[in-house]
Amino acid sequence: MTFTHALSTNNYGPLKFIVATSPANGTHTTLASALTSASSGDTIYLRDSVTEDVTLKAGVNITSMPSNSSETGSSSVSITGKLTFTAAGTVNISGIQINTNSDFFLAVTGSAASVVNLDGCYLNCSNSTGISFTAANTSARINVYTCDGNLGTTGIAFLSHSSTGLFSATKGVISNSGGSSTANTCSAGSVSLTNSFFGNPFTFSGTGKITAKYSEIDSGATNSTALTTVAGQTNELDYVRLSSGTATPLSVGGTVTATALLLHHTNSVAVTGAGVFVYAGVFQDSTVGTISAGTNTGKSIDAGSISFNGEAHAVSNYTVGDWTPTFTGSSANPTSVTYSVQVGKYIRIGALVFVHCTLTASAVTLGAAAGNLQISGLPFTAKNTTNYTPIWPVQVQTYDMQAATKFVTAQVQPNSLNVAFIESVDNGAATVTAVTILAANTQVRFTGCYET
């Protein structure tokens, strides 16, 4: 094996392959040459940014040096170019900013059972759609986990999916600063979204289908339909928010089953299409539009009543409104918190309150802040019952979790207007989050339900 390192031997211990601009700082000066030298089971560490198109190798992982991080887009290392994978096997890429270079930044093609996992990366679509997934194999996968990203211009999307495999996104935010109305497309296989946000629409055709849980598709800035499904396929939406501005948020083809679906729009039609719409709770928080799919079965909720399969019945304590979430400490609040985003929405139906919160701190002065991190300002006091504490999944960003934390949840505090944050750790008891983790750009986003 030949190395380009300036020394006669590699003295980097477990870091067997290091890509660095200077030969004195690594083993290879290009990612392509490191991939040529590496074998399945090896990991390539990226010390410096590279601009190149490469073909990935099965079993060879790529990551940033341990001191680098890229999930929020602040990484000091990046790959600008096209990563192509056609082989059978798995590649893991973590902690790196990946940029388009007038082409897809990732293309999974061919007919093999190719699996690419992107973990903790920042995915920057500045001048092209980001991912092309065409692998003709039902076992092919692209898994995007805890990755943020952005569409930086018009006319591009994040995903073009015609593979018979699965694309999944978990715990990530794909923003749309470029105001692109171009949809993510899926014409075969399936898409799975969990605790994810996408700032541009999804359109399905052919045999494509979607399963989404605790997620949001927001095309409101471009006034376009957030989700369009296709005839012949069954789709599932659970605790999903679709935002579409002046457009209809959902077009139903095939079958769409929905639980606690929140539609944010100003159109007279909330749901359209010729398919079958089966739902248990449709919430409309702005304009109340009609549900005009081909066949409707379920319960819809608007400002006047709940409709059970076409029959309207009055419901007491039905209100829709805004609440003002704020970061607080259980013992003492921060001296000051400035917010760039401070959005709280709620729907109350009888004793149940459904809330949505998006909260981003742009500047924080902690001062004497003490105790546990909370969000205060819930619209109604939670029920005071021993061991009755509703728990919700949470999407967080710029949030300093403990090293062993697996996930963060929001826990409604009994007889209060507060939500506390709990970290579930690996092989240990859950612990509360300290208010002192608050910093500029800390973001919390959740949707949940509690009882008054």
Secondary structure, DSSP 8 states (H G I E B T S, - for coil): -----SSSS--STT--EEE-SSGGGSSBSSHHHHHHH--TT-EEEE-S-EE--EE--TT-EEEE-TT---TTS--S-EEES-EEE-SSEEEEEES-EEE-SSS-SEEE-SSS-EEEEEES-EEEESSS-SEEE----TT-EEEEES-EEEE-STT--SEEE--SSEEEEEEEEEE-TT-----EEESSSEEEEEEEEESS-EEE-TT-EEEEES-EEE-GGGT--SEE--TT-EEEEES-EEEEETS-SEE--SEEEEEEEEEEE--SEEEESSSEEEEEEEEESSS--EE-SSEEEEEEE-SS-EEETTEEE--SSEEEEE---EEEESSB--SEEEEEEEEEEEEEETTEEEEEEEEEEEEEE-TT-BSBEEEE--SS-----TT---EEE-EEES----TTEEEEEEEE-TTSSEEEEEEEETTS--EE-BGGG--TT-EEEEEEEEE-
